[in-house]
Amino acid sequence: MRTTTSLIALLGATALFGCSSSSPTPQPSEDEILAPPAEGTGVQYRMVSTLQPAQEIERCQLFVAPPEGLNVNREVVRFSGGSHHVLLYTTPYTSIPTETRRGVALDATQVHDCNDGPQADWEVNGVVAGSQSPDGNSFLGDLPDGVALKVPPGTVLLMNTHYLNSSSNPIETDARINLYTIADDEVEVEAGMLFHYNPFISVPAHGSSTARMRCVTENDISVVRIQSHMHRRGVGYAANKVALDGTMTELYAHDRWEGVPSKEFSPFLEVKAGESLDYHCDFNNVEDRNIAQGLTTRDEMCMLIGPYFPRSPAYENCRTEEGLEAATWFGDGQTTCAQAFECLGSAQDDAAAYGCVVNSCESVGPQLSAALACQMTGGNGACIEACDGQDAEACNTCIGTACGAEMEACQAATCD
């Protein structure tokens, strides 16, 4: 049976995940990859490594941004086939660590394995660049004149790849990210990168399901482009804008998990304070096991990614300005909010726990999300001290009190 503290552990660490693919693509020749930017116009970050036959591996490498920082106005990403993503994260480090979060000493300036995902070994706090296509649409792309994504001086950056070599011979992988920059006096507006991640994914064996998430913004923003991310069970995706009166307008829809298109907005998509981006992923599972959200090709993901301006750091990961959860998760089933929490209390594994939310009815989404968010954030921050130690009873008691109003609303919510 899951306690409140175990729910915090299960549901609280869900942002800034990497992603992967299981289908190799043809290897480009050396001159097709990507030349570095001309001197004075930007920087290139590059990872090269060897994959053994039938090897699937996630790898990382840490770099230090220039002492003057970077004002990134354009990005180009190219990588040899066999990977579904290359990502460049920011970290909170002021110098490159000499050991991982798990206490393993290594030279992180060199390419190294991070097969449990980069967040298992390193702290990350944002995304600068990336792509899901070896020769196509990148996340940042081109920004308008005077708009730049800022990387502070000396920031430690983490480059991450996930490759699969399905051949019978070793292959050399080559991934390159070019960041093209503008001068400080040319920057008029700072940009950010939306990286919305829905942790509530559960697809039963030989079954289907939908994962849906809505994120409201507290500030007016202009979105340059968006794209999706799913793994191989993804059979449909749609993103909508939700106006203040609740009207939903479809922005982007497709049925691909590979070769993912991006949606360019011209003019830019204006999302006003109080409005939302609402997106969902449809999954079909032909395997003999249940599938849950996670980092590898054995798991699933449902994301909305894209550059926007002006920057709102909290909204990038669907948080409020106070750092609390801003997401509303909608199920596509028939259970009430109270039944979903009863289900969470008895769930025996992650897929079952996520399924408790997926199987709830749409109409209880706001109440269920508010109650979940309160518990995930330690009573909306009120119980951090009580939950910091080893006393689970004290933590549960504090959260029970702090989240009383949210749980009362959940108990009253019905599917009518």
NUMARTOR-313908 format. One record per residue (C-alpha): residue number from 1; residue in one letter; x, z, y. Coordinates in Angstrom, 1 decimal. Layout:
residues N
+-----+--------+--------+--------+--------+
! num ! residu !     c1 !     c3 !     c2 !
+-----+--------+--------+--------+--------+
! NUM !      a !      X !      Z !      Y !
...
+-----+--------+--------+--------+--------+
//
This chain:
residues 416
+-----+--------+--------+--------+--------+
! num ! residu !     c1 !     c3 !     c2 !
+-----+--------+--------+--------+--------+
!   1 !      m !    0.0 !    0.0 !    0.0 !
!   2 !      r !    1.3 !   -0.9 !    3.5 !
!   3 !      t !    1.6 !    1.9 !    6.1 !
!   4 !      t !    1.5 !    1.3 !    9.9 !
!   5 !      t !    5.3 !    1.5 !   10.0 !
!   6 !      s !    5.6 !   -1.1 !    7.2 !
!   7 !      l !    3.3 !   -3.4 !    9.2 !
!   8 !      i !    5.6 !   -3.1 !   12.2 !
!   9 !      a !    8.5 !   -4.2 !   10.0 !
!  10 !      l !    6.6 !   -7.0 !    8.4 !
!  11 !      l !    5.0 !   -8.4 !   11.5 !
!  12 !      g !    7.3 !   -7.5 !   14.3 !
!  13 !      a !   10.4 !   -9.7 !   13.7 !
!  14 !      t !    9.0 !  -13.2 !   13.9 !
!  15 !      a !   10.4 !  -15.1 !   17.0 !
!  16 !      l !   13.2 !  -17.6 !   17.3 !
!  17 !      f !   13.5 !  -18.9 !   13.7 !
!  18 !      g !   15.4 !  -21.9 !   12.5 !
!  19 !      c !   14.0 !  -24.5 !   10.2 !
!  20 !      s !   14.9 !  -27.0 !    7.5 !
!  21 !      s !   14.1 !  -30.1 !    5.5 !
!  22 !      s !   14.5 !  -31.2 !    1.9 !
!  23 !      s !   14.7 !  -35.0 !    2.4 !
!  24 !      p !   18.1 !  -36.6 !    3.2 !
!  25 !      t !   18.4 !  -39.6 !    5.5 !
!  26 !      p !   21.1 !  -42.3 !    5.7 !
!  27 !      q !   24.4 !  -41.3 !    7.1 !
!  28 !      p !   25.3 !  -43.0 !   10.4 !
!  29 !      s !   28.7 !  -44.3 !   11.0 !
!  30 !      e !   31.2 !  -42.4 !   13.2 !
!  31 !      d !   30.6 !  -44.7 !   16.2 !
!  32 !      e !   26.8 !  -44.2 !   15.9 !
!  33 !      i !   27.0 !  -40.4 !   16.3 !
!  34 !      l !   27.6 !  -39.4 !   19.9 !
!  35 !      a !   30.5 !  -39.6 !   22.4 !
!  36 !      p !   31.1 !  -36.5 !   24.6 !
!  37 !      p !   29.8 !  -36.6 !   28.2 !
!  38 !      a !   32.2 !  -38.0 !   30.7 !
!  39 !      e !   34.5 !  -35.4 !   32.3 !
!  40 !      g !   32.6 !  -33.3 !   34.9 !
!  41 !      t !   29.2 !  -34.4 !   33.7 !
!  42 !      g !   28.6 !  -31.9 !   30.9 !
!  43 !      v !   29.8 !  -30.5 !   27.5 !
!  44 !      q !   29.6 !  -31.3 !   23.9 !
!  45 !      y !   29.1 !  -28.8 !   21.1 !
!  46 !      r !   29.9 !  -30.1 !   17.6 !
!  47 !      m !   29.8 !  -28.8 !   14.0 !
!  48 !      v !   31.5 !  -30.6 !   11.1 !
!  49 !      s !   31.5 !  -29.3 !    7.5 !
!  50 !      t !   31.5 !  -30.4 !    3.9 !
!  51 !      l !   28.5 !  -30.1 !    1.5 !
!  52 !      q !   29.0 !  -30.1 !   -2.2 !
!  53 !      p !   26.6 !  -32.1 !   -4.5 !
!  54 !      a !   23.1 !  -30.6 !   -4.6 !
!  55 !      q !   24.0 !  -28.0 !   -2.1 !
!  56 !      e !   21.5 !  -26.7 !    0.5 !
!  57 !      i !   23.0 !  -24.5 !    3.1 !
!  58 !      e !   22.4 !  -23.2 !    6.6 !
!  59 !      r !   25.5 !  -22.9 !    8.8 !
!  60 !      c !   26.4 !  -21.5 !   12.2 !
!  61 !      q !   29.2 !  -21.6 !   14.7 !
!  62 !      l !   29.6 !  -19.6 !   18.0 !
!  63 !      f !   30.9 !  -21.0 !   21.3 !
!  64 !      v !   31.4 !  -19.7 !   24.8 !
!  65 !      a !   29.8 !  -21.5 !   27.7 !
!  66 !      p !   32.1 !  -22.4 !   30.6 !
!  67 !      p !   33.0 !  -19.7 !   33.1 !
!  68 !      e !   30.9 !  -21.5 !   35.8 !
!  69 !      g !   27.9 !  -21.6 !   33.5 !
!  70 !      l !   25.7 !  -24.7 !   32.8 !
!  71 !      n !   22.8 !  -26.2 !   34.7 !
!  72 !      v !   21.4 !  -28.5 !   31.9 !
!  73 !      n !   19.3 !  -31.4 !   33.2 !
!  74 !      r !   19.5 !  -33.6 !   30.1 !
!  75 !      e !   20.3 !  -33.2 !   26.4 !
!  76 !      v !   21.1 !  -35.7 !   23.7 !
!  77 !      v !   21.4 !  -34.6 !   20.0 !
!  78 !      r !   22.7 !  -36.6 !   17.1 !
!  79 !      f !   23.5 !  -35.6 !   13.6 !
!  80 !      s !   24.3 !  -37.1 !   10.2 !
!  81 !      g !   21.5 !  -37.4 !    7.7 !
!  82 !      g !   20.3 !  -34.6 !    5.4 !
!  83 !      s !   19.2 !  -32.1 !    8.0 !
!  84 !      h !   15.8 !  -31.6 !    9.6 !
!  85 !      h !   17.2 !  -29.6 !   12.6 !
!  86 !      v !   20.2 !  -28.8 !   14.8 !
!  87 !      l !   19.7 !  -25.9 !   17.2 !
!  88 !      l !   21.7 !  -24.4 !   20.0 !
!  89 !      y !   20.6 !  -20.8 !   20.8 !
!  90 !      t !   21.7 !  -18.4 !   23.5 !
!  91 !      t !   22.7 !  -14.8 !   22.5 !
!  92 !      p !   23.1 !  -11.6 !   24.5 !
!  93 !      y !   26.8 !  -11.3 !   23.6 !
!  94 !      t !   29.4 !  -11.2 !   26.4 !
!  95 !      s !   32.2 !  -12.1 !   23.9 !
!  96 !      i !   32.2 !  -13.6 !   20.4 !
!  97 !      p !   31.7 !  -10.8 !   17.9 !
!  98 !      t !   34.2 !  -10.2 !   15.2 !
!  99 !      e !   31.7 !   -9.2 !   12.6 !
! 100 !      t !   28.0 !  -10.0 !   11.7 !
! 101 !      r !   25.0 !   -7.7 !   12.2 !
! 102 !      r !   25.4 !   -6.9 !    8.5 !
! 103 !      g !   29.0 !   -5.7 !    9.1 !
! 104 !      v !   30.8 !   -8.7 !    7.6 !
! 105 !      a !   34.1 !   -9.5 !    9.4 !
! 106 !      l !   34.7 !  -13.2 !   10.1 !
! 107 !      d !   35.9 !  -15.7 !   12.6 !
! 108 !      a !   32.6 !  -16.9 !   14.1 !
! 109 !      t !   34.3 !  -19.5 !   16.2 !
! 110 !      q !   34.6 !  -21.5 !   13.0 !
! 111 !      v !   31.8 !  -23.0 !   10.9 !
! 112 !      h !   30.4 !  -20.4 !    8.6 !
! 113 !      d !   27.5 !  -20.0 !    6.2 !
! 114 !      c !   24.4 !  -18.2 !    7.5 !
! 115 !      n !   22.1 !  -19.1 !    4.7 !
! 116 !      d !   19.6 !  -16.3 !    5.5 !
! 117 !      g !   19.0 !  -17.8 !    8.9 !
! 118 !      p !   21.2 !  -17.2 !   12.0 !
! 119 !      q !   19.1 !  -14.2 !   13.0 !
! 120 !      a !   20.2 !  -12.3 !    9.9 !
! 121 !      d !   23.8 !  -12.3 !   11.2 !
! 122 !      w !   23.6 !  -12.7 !   14.9 !
! 123 !      e !   21.3 !  -11.7 !   17.8 !
! 124 !      v !   19.6 !  -14.6 !   19.6 !
! 125 !      n !   17.4 !  -14.5 !   22.7 !
! 126 !      g !   16.6 !  -18.1 !   23.6 !
! 127 !      v !   16.9 !  -21.8 !   22.8 !
! 128 !      v !   18.9 !  -24.3 !   24.9 !
! 129 !      a !   18.7 !  -27.5 !   22.9 !
! 130 !      g !   18.0 !  -29.0 !   19.5 !
! 131 !      s !   16.3 !  -31.8 !   17.5 !
! 132 !      q !   14.5 !  -32.5 !   14.3 !
! 133 !      s !   15.5 !  -36.1 !   14.2 !
! 134 !      p !   19.0 !  -37.4 !   13.6 !
! 135 !      d !   18.7 !  -40.2 !   16.2 !
! 136 !      g !   15.5 !  -39.5 !   18.1 !
! 137 !      n !   13.5 !  -37.0 !   20.2 !
! 138 !      s !   15.4 !  -33.8 !   21.2 !
! 139 !      f !   13.7 !  -30.6 !   22.4 !
! 140 !      l !   14.9 !  -30.6 !   26.0 !
! 141 !      g !   15.4 !  -34.4 !   26.5 !
! 142 !      d !   15.4 !  -35.4 !   30.2 !
! 143 !      l !   14.2 !  -33.0 !   32.9 !
! 144 !      p !   13.1 !  -34.1 !   36.4 !
! 145 !      d !   15.6 !  -34.3 !   39.3 !
! 146 !      g !   16.4 !  -30.9 !   40.6 !
! 147 !      v !   15.2 !  -29.1 !   37.5 !
! 148 !      a !   17.7 !  -27.5 !   35.1 !
! 149 !      l !   17.8 !  -25.1 !   32.2 !
! 150 !      k !   20.4 !  -22.5 !   33.2 !
! 151 !      v !   23.0 !  -21.1 !   30.9 !
! 152 !      p !   24.8 !  -18.1 !   32.6 !
! 153 !      p !   28.6 !  -18.1 !   32.9 !
! 154 !      g !   30.4 !  -17.1 !   29.7 !
! 155 !      t !   27.2 !  -17.0 !   27.6 !
! 156 !      v !   27.9 !  -16.9 !   23.9 !
! 157 !      l !   26.0 !  -19.8 !   22.3 !
! 158 !      l !   25.1 !  -20.2 !   18.6 !
! 159 !      m !   24.9 !  -23.6 !   17.0 !
! 160 !      n !   22.9 !  -23.8 !   13.8 !
! 161 !      t !   22.4 !  -26.6 !   11.2 !
! 162 !      h !   20.5 !  -26.7 !    7.9 !
! 163 !      y !   21.6 !  -29.4 !    5.5 !
! 164 !      l !   20.7 !  -30.5 !    2.0 !
! 165 !      n !   23.0 !  -32.8 !    0.0 !
! 166 !      s !   20.8 !  -34.4 !   -2.6 !
! 167 !      s !   23.5 !  -36.8 !   -3.8 !
! 168 !      s !   26.0 !  -36.4 !   -6.6 !
! 169 !      n !   29.0 !  -36.6 !   -4.3 !
! 170 !      p !   30.3 !  -34.3 !   -1.5 !
! 171 !      i !   29.3 !  -35.4 !    2.0 !
! 172 !      e !   30.7 !  -34.7 !    5.5 !
! 173 !      t !   28.1 !  -33.5 !    7.9 !
! 174 !      d !   28.6 !  -34.0 !   11.7 !
! 175 !      a !   26.2 !  -32.6 !   14.3 !
! 176 !      r !   26.7 !  -33.0 !   18.0 !
! 177 !      i !   24.8 !  -31.7 !   21.1 !
! 178 !      n !   25.6 !  -33.1 !   24.5 !
! 179 !      l !   24.4 !  -31.1 !   27.5 !
! 180 !      y !   24.5 !  -33.1 !   30.8 !
! 181 !      t !   24.6 !  -30.9 !   33.8 !
! 182 !      i !   24.0 !  -30.9 !   37.6 !
! 183 !      a !   25.8 !  -28.9 !   40.3 !
! 184 !      d !   24.4 !  -25.5 !   41.5 !
! 185 !      d !   23.4 !  -26.9 !   44.9 !
! 186 !      e !   21.3 !  -29.6 !   43.1 !
! 187 !      v !   19.2 !  -27.1 !   41.2 !
! 188 !      e !   15.8 !  -26.6 !   42.9 !
! 189 !      v !   13.8 !  -25.1 !   39.9 !
! 190 !      e !   14.9 !  -23.4 !   36.7 !
! 191 !      a !   13.4 !  -24.7 !   33.5 !
! 192 !      g !   12.7 !  -22.9 !   30.2 !
! 193 !      m !   12.0 !  -23.8 !   26.6 !
! 194 !      l !    8.7 !  -23.0 !   24.9 !
! 195 !      f !    9.4 !  -21.8 !   21.3 !
! 196 !      h !    6.0 !  -20.5 !   20.1 !
! 197 !      y !    6.1 !  -19.4 !   16.5 !
! 198 !      n !    3.1 !  -18.4 !   14.4 !
! 199 !      p !    4.1 !  -15.8 !   11.7 !
! 200 !      f !    0.7 !  -15.8 !   10.0 !
! 201 !      i !    1.0 !  -18.5 !    7.4 !
! 202 !      s !   -0.2 !  -18.2 !    3.8 !
! 203 !      v !   -1.1 !  -21.2 !    1.6 !
! 204 !      p !   -2.4 !  -20.4 !   -1.9 !
! 205 !      a !   -1.0 !  -22.2 !   -5.0 !
! 206 !      h !   -2.8 !  -25.6 !   -5.3 !
! 207 !      g !   -4.8 !  -24.8 !   -2.1 !
! 208 !      s !   -4.9 !  -25.4 !    1.6 !
! 209 !      s !   -5.1 !  -23.3 !    4.8 !
! 210 !      t !   -4.7 !  -23.5 !    8.5 !
! 211 !      a !   -2.5 !  -21.4 !   10.8 !
! 212 !      r !   -3.7 !  -21.3 !   14.4 !
! 213 !      m !   -2.2 !  -19.5 !   17.5 !
! 214 !      r !   -3.2 !  -19.4 !   21.2 !
! 215 !      c !   -0.8 !  -18.2 !   23.9 !
! 216 !      v !   -2.0 !  -17.5 !   27.5 !
! 217 !      t !    0.3 !  -17.8 !   30.4 !
! 218 !      e !    0.5 !  -15.4 !   33.3 !
! 219 !      n !    2.1 !  -18.0 !   35.6 !
! 220 !      d !    1.5 !  -21.6 !   36.6 !
! 221 !      i !    3.8 !  -23.9 !   34.7 !
! 222 !      s !    4.4 !  -27.6 !   34.3 !
! 223 !      v !    5.1 !  -28.8 !   30.7 !
! 224 !      v !    7.4 !  -31.8 !   30.3 !
! 225 !      r !    6.8 !  -32.5 !   26.6 !
! 226 !      i !    5.9 !  -30.8 !   23.4 !
! 227 !      q !    6.5 !  -31.3 !   19.7 !
! 228 !      s !    5.6 !  -29.6 !   16.5 !
! 229 !      h !    7.5 !  -28.2 !   13.6 !
! 230 !      m !    6.2 !  -27.7 !   10.0 !
! 231 !      h !    7.7 !  -28.0 !    6.5 !
! 232 !      r !    6.7 !  -30.3 !    3.7 !
! 233 !      r !    3.3 !  -28.8 !    3.1 !
! 234 !      g !    2.3 !  -29.7 !    6.6 !
! 235 !      v !   -0.4 !  -32.4 !    6.6 !
! 236 !      g !   -1.9 !  -32.0 !   10.1 !
! 237 !      y !   -1.1 !  -30.7 !   13.5 !
! 238 !      a !   -2.9 !  -30.5 !   16.8 !
! 239 !      a !   -2.2 !  -28.8 !   20.2 !
! 240 !      n !   -4.8 !  -28.2 !   22.9 !
! 241 !      k !   -5.0 !  -26.9 !   26.4 !
! 242 !      v !   -7.6 !  -24.1 !   27.0 !
! 243 !      a !   -9.0 !  -24.0 !   30.5 !
! 244 !      l !  -10.2 !  -20.8 !   32.2 !
! 245 !      d !  -13.8 !  -21.5 !   31.2 !
! 246 !      g !  -12.8 !  -21.9 !   27.5 !
! 247 !      t !  -12.9 !  -25.7 !   27.4 !
! 248 !      m !  -10.4 !  -27.1 !   25.0 !
! 249 !      t !   -8.7 !  -30.5 !   25.6 !
! 250 !      e !   -6.6 !  -32.1 !   22.9 !
! 251 !      l !   -3.1 !  -32.9 !   24.0 !
! 252 !      y !   -1.3 !  -33.9 !   20.8 !
! 253 !      a !   -2.1 !  -34.6 !   17.2 !
! 254 !      h !   -0.5 !  -36.1 !   14.2 !
! 255 !      d !    0.0 !  -35.7 !   10.4 !
! 256 !      r !    3.7 !  -35.7 !   10.0 !
! 257 !      w !    6.2 !  -33.0 !    9.1 !
! 258 !      e !    9.2 !  -35.4 !    9.2 !
! 259 !      g !    9.9 !  -38.0 !   11.8 !
! 260 !      v !    7.9 !  -35.8 !   14.2 !
! 261 !      p !    6.8 !  -37.5 !   17.4 !
! 262 !      s !    7.0 !  -35.8 !   20.7 !
! 263 !      k !    4.3 !  -35.9 !   23.4 !
! 264 !      e !    5.6 !  -36.8 !   26.8 !
! 265 !      f !    3.4 !  -35.8 !   29.8 !
! 266 !      s !    3.4 !  -38.1 !   32.8 !
! 267 !      p !    2.4 !  -36.6 !   35.1 !
! 268 !      f !    3.5 !  -33.3 !   33.8 !
! 269 !      l !    1.0 !  -31.0 !   32.0 !
! 270 !      e !   -0.1 !  -28.3 !   34.5 !
! 271 !      v !   -1.1 !  -25.0 !   32.8 !
! 272 !      k !   -2.4 !  -22.6 !   35.3 !
! 273 !      a !   -2.2 !  -18.8 !   35.1 !
! 274 !      g !   -4.8 !  -17.6 !   32.7 !
! 275 !      e !   -4.9 !  -20.9 !   30.8 !
! 276 !      s !   -3.6 !  -21.3 !   27.3 !
! 277 !      l !   -1.9 !  -23.5 !   24.8 !
! 278 !      d !   -3.6 !  -23.4 !   21.5 !
! 279 !      y !   -2.1 !  -25.1 !   18.4 !
! 280 !      h !   -2.7 !  -25.2 !   14.7 !
! 281 !      c !   -1.0 !  -26.5 !   11.5 !
! 282 !      d !   -2.9 !  -27.6 !    8.4 !
! 283 !      f !   -1.2 !  -27.1 !    5.1 !
! 284 !      n !   -1.7 !  -28.3 !    1.5 !
! 285 !      n !    0.2 !  -26.7 !   -1.3 !
! 286 !      v !    0.7 !  -28.5 !   -4.6 !
! 287 !      e !    3.0 !  -25.9 !   -6.1 !
! 288 !      d !    2.2 !  -23.2 !   -8.7 !
! 289 !      r !    3.0 !  -20.4 !   -6.2 !
! 290 !      n !    1.8 !  -19.0 !   -3.0 !
! 291 !      i !    3.6 !  -20.1 !    0.2 !
! 292 !      a !    4.2 !  -17.9 !    3.2 !
! 293 !      q !    6.0 !  -18.3 !    6.5 !
! 294 !      g !    9.8 !  -18.1 !    6.4 !
! 295 !      l !   13.2 !  -19.7 !    7.1 !
! 296 !      t !   13.8 !  -22.0 !    4.1 !
! 297 !      t !   12.4 !  -25.1 !    2.6 !
! 298 !      r !   10.6 !  -22.8 !    0.1 !
! 299 !      d !    8.6 !  -21.4 !    3.0 !
! 300 !      e !    6.5 !  -22.8 !    5.8 !
! 301 !      m !    6.5 !  -22.8 !    9.6 !
! 302 !      c !    4.1 !  -23.6 !   12.4 !
! 303 !      m !    5.6 !  -24.0 !   15.9 !
! 304 !      l !    5.1 !  -25.5 !   19.3 !
! 305 !      i !    8.3 !  -26.4 !   21.1 !
! 306 !      g !    9.0 !  -28.0 !   24.5 !
! 307 !      p !   10.6 !  -27.7 !   28.0 !
! 308 !      y !    8.7 !  -26.6 !   31.0 !
! 309 !      f !    9.2 !  -25.2 !   34.6 !
! 310 !      p !    9.4 !  -23.0 !   36.4 !
! 311 !      r !   10.9 !  -20.6 !   33.9 !
! 312 !      s !    8.8 !  -17.7 !   32.6 !
! 313 !      p !   11.1 !  -15.9 !   30.1 !
! 314 !      a !    8.3 !  -13.9 !   28.5 !
! 315 !      y !    6.0 !  -16.9 !   27.9 !
! 316 !      e !    8.7 !  -18.8 !   26.1 !
! 317 !      n !    8.2 !  -16.6 !   23.0 !
! 318 !      c !    4.5 !  -15.8 !   23.8 !
! 319 !      r !    5.0 !  -12.4 !   25.4 !
! 320 !      t !    3.6 !  -10.8 !   28.5 !
! 321 !      e !    5.8 !   -9.9 !   31.5 !
! 322 !      e !    5.9 !   -6.4 !   30.0 !
! 323 !      g !    7.3 !   -7.8 !   26.8 !
! 324 !      l !    4.1 !   -7.3 !   24.8 !
! 325 !      e !    2.5 !   -9.8 !   22.4 !
! 326 !      a !    0.4 !  -12.4 !   24.2 !
! 327 !      a !   -0.7 !  -14.4 !   21.2 !
! 328 !      t !   -4.2 !  -14.7 !   19.7 !
! 329 !      w !   -4.2 !  -15.6 !   16.0 !
! 330 !      f !   -7.3 !  -17.2 !   14.6 !
! 331 !      g !   -8.1 !  -17.3 !   10.9 !
! 332 !      d !  -10.1 !  -20.0 !    9.1 !
! 333 !      g !  -11.8 !  -17.8 !    6.6 !
! 334 !      q !  -14.8 !  -15.4 !    6.3 !
! 335 !      t !  -13.5 !  -11.8 !    6.5 !
! 336 !      t !  -14.1 !   -9.5 !    9.5 !
! 337 !      c !  -11.5 !   -7.7 !   11.5 !
! 338 !      a !  -12.0 !   -4.5 !    9.6 !
! 339 !      q !  -11.7 !   -6.3 !    6.3 !
! 340 !      a !   -8.5 !   -8.0 !    7.4 !
! 341 !      f !   -7.0 !   -4.6 !    8.1 !
! 342 !      e !   -8.2 !   -3.2 !    4.8 !
! 343 !      c !   -6.6 !   -6.2 !    3.2 !
! 344 !      l !   -3.3 !   -5.6 !    5.0 !
! 345 !      g !   -3.2 !   -2.0 !    3.8 !
! 346 !      s !   -3.3 !   -3.1 !    0.2 !
! 347 !      a !   -1.2 !   -6.3 !    0.3 !
! 348 !      q !    1.6 !   -6.3 !   -2.2 !
! 349 !      d !    3.7 !   -9.1 !   -0.8 !
! 350 !      d !    4.3 !  -11.1 !    2.4 !
! 351 !      a !    2.1 !  -14.0 !    1.4 !
! 352 !      a !   -0.8 !  -11.7 !    0.7 !
! 353 !      a !   -0.3 !   -9.8 !    4.0 !
! 354 !      y !   -0.2 !  -13.0 !    6.1 !
! 355 !      g !   -3.2 !  -14.2 !    4.1 !
! 356 !      c !   -5.2 !  -11.3 !    5.3 !
! 357 !      v !   -5.0 !  -12.8 !    8.8 !
! 358 !      v !   -5.4 !  -16.4 !    7.7 !
! 359 !      n !   -8.6 !  -15.5 !    5.8 !
! 360 !      s !  -10.3 !  -13.8 !    8.7 !
! 361 !      c !  -13.1 !  -15.6 !   10.6 !
! 362 !      e !  -12.4 !  -17.3 !   13.9 !
! 363 !      s !  -14.7 !  -15.1 !   16.0 !
! 364 !      v !  -12.7 !  -11.9 !   15.3 !
! 365 !      g !   -9.4 !  -13.5 !   16.4 !
! 366 !      p !   -9.2 !  -11.7 !   19.8 !
! 367 !      q !  -10.0 !   -8.3 !   18.3 !
! 368 !      l !   -7.8 !   -8.7 !   15.3 !
! 369 !      s !   -4.9 !  -10.0 !   17.4 !
! 370 !      a !   -5.1 !   -7.1 !   19.9 !
! 371 !      a !   -5.1 !   -4.6 !   17.1 !
! 372 !      l !   -2.2 !   -6.3 !   15.3 !
! 373 !      a !   -0.2 !   -6.7 !   18.6 !
! 374 !      c !   -0.7 !   -3.0 !   19.4 !
! 375 !      q !    0.7 !   -1.9 !   16.0 !
! 376 !      m !    3.5 !   -4.5 !   16.0 !
! 377 !      t !    4.8 !   -3.2 !   19.3 !
! 378 !      g !    4.6 !    0.5 !   18.5 !
! 379 !      g !    1.3 !    1.3 !   20.3 !
! 380 !      n !    2.1 !   -1.2 !   23.0 !
! 381 !      g !    5.4 !    0.6 !   23.6 !
! 382 !      a !    3.9 !    4.1 !   23.7 !
! 383 !      c !    5.3 !    5.1 !   20.3 !
! 384 !      i !    8.8 !    3.7 !   20.4 !
! 385 !      e !   10.4 !    7.2 !   20.3 !
! 386 !      a !    8.1 !    8.5 !   17.6 !
! 387 !      c !    8.8 !    5.4 !   15.4 !
! 388 !      d !   12.5 !    5.4 !   16.0 !
! 389 !      g !   13.3 !    8.1 !   13.5 !
! 390 !      q !   12.5 !    8.6 !    9.8 !
! 391 !      d !    9.2 !   10.4 !   10.2 !
! 392 !      a !    6.7 !    7.8 !    9.2 !
! 393 !      e !    3.8 !   10.2 !    9.5 !
! 394 !      a !    4.6 !   10.9 !   13.2 !
! 395 !      c !    4.9 !    7.2 !   13.9 !
! 396 !      n !    1.6 !    6.4 !   12.2 !
! 397 !      t !   -0.2 !    9.3 !   14.0 !
! 398 !      c !    1.1 !    8.1 !   17.4 !
! 399 !      i !    0.1 !    4.5 !   16.8 !
! 400 !      g !   -3.3 !    5.6 !   15.5 !
! 401 !      t !   -3.9 !    7.3 !   18.8 !
! 402 !      a !   -2.3 !    4.7 !   21.0 !
! 403 !      c !   -4.2 !    1.8 !   19.3 !
! 404 !      g !   -7.5 !    3.7 !   19.0 !
! 405 !      a !   -9.4 !    1.4 !   21.4 !
! 406 !      e !   -8.1 !   -1.7 !   19.8 !
! 407 !      m !   -8.9 !   -0.5 !   16.3 !
! 408 !      e !  -12.4 !    0.6 !   17.4 !
! 409 !      a !  -13.0 !   -2.9 !   18.8 !
! 410 !      c !  -11.7 !   -4.4 !   15.6 !
! 411 !      q !  -14.1 !   -2.3 !   13.5 !
! 412 !      a !  -17.0 !   -3.5 !   15.5 !
! 413 !      a !  -16.1 !   -7.2 !   15.5 !
! 414 !      t !  -18.2 !   -9.3 !   13.1 !
! 415 !      c !  -18.2 !  -12.9 !   12.0 !
! 416 !      d !  -21.7 !  -13.7 !   13.4 !
+-----+--------+--------+--------+--------+
//
